[in-house]
């Protein structure tokens, strides 16, 4: 079972042009889903598309803040401001 998961991961990496691209897309989906839950009425797909065009470090910083215990989109407004979506 573990080898199937590893093979699936590498297949995704190849399909999306590299593992960092897969991680970035997942981070953007996570960020945009959090913003939709917090603010409401966020078009998650448009948000993901805009997010993916941003600096990888900014995406990581925003995602890390949102994943921190007790932090929400309002608390992370400084870390997520550079994403500008």
C-alpha positions in Angstrom: 0.0 0.0 0.0 2.8 2.4 0.9 4.5 1.8 -2.5 1.2 2.8 -4.3 1.1 6.0 -2.3 4.7 6.8 -3.2 4.1 6.0 -6.9 0.9 8.2 -6.9 2.8 11.1 -5.4 5.6 10.9 -8.0 3.0 10.6 -10.8 1.3 13.8 -9.5 4.7 15.5 -9.4 5.4 14.6 -13.0 1.9 15.5 -14.1 2.0 19.0 -12.6 5.6 19.8 -13.7 7.4 19.2 -10.4 6.7 18.5 -6.8 7.0 22.2 -5.8 4.2 23.0 -8.2 2.0 20.3 -6.5 2.8 21.6 -3.1 2.1 25.2 -4.2 -1.3 24.3 -5.6 -2.2 22.4 -2.4 -1.1 25.3 -0.3 -3.1 27.8 -2.4 -6.2 25.6 -2.2 -5.7 25.5 1.6 -5.3 29.2 1.8 -8.3 30.0 -0.4 -10.5 27.5 1.4 -9.6 29.1 4.7 -10.3 32.6 3.4 -13.7 31.4 2.0 -14.6 30.0 5.5 -13.5 33.2 7.2 -14.8 35.9 4.8 -17.4 34.0 2.8 -18.2 34.5 -0.8 -14.7 33.9 -2.0 -14.4 32.2 -5.4 -12.0 29.5 -4.4 -10.9 28.6 -7.9 -10.2 32.2 -8.9 -8.4 32.6 -5.6 -6.2 29.5 -6.3 -5.4 30.7 -9.8 -4.3 34.2 -8.5 -2.4 32.6 -5.6 -0.4 30.3 -7.8 1.0 33.4 -9.7 2.5 34.7 -6.4 5.9 34.3 -4.9 6.5 30.8 -3.4 7.8 32.2 -0.1 4.8 34.4 0.3 2.5 31.4 -0.2 4.5 29.4 2.3 4.4 32.2 4.9 0.7 32.7 4.5 -0.1 29.0 4.6 2.1 28.5 7.7 0.3 31.3 9.5 -3.1 29.9 8.7 -2.0 26.5 9.8 -0.8 27.8 13.2 -2.9 27.0 16.2 -5.6 29.6 16.9 -4.7 31.8 13.9 -7.3 32.8 11.3 -7.4 34.8 8.1 -7.8 38.1 10.0 -4.9 37.2 12.3 -2.7 36.4 9.3 -3.5 39.5 7.2 0.1 40.7 7.4 1.6 37.4 6.3 -1.0 37.0 3.6 -1.1 40.6 2.4 1.6 40.1 -0.3 -0.6 37.5 -2.1 -3.0 40.3 -3.0 -6.0 38.3 -4.0 
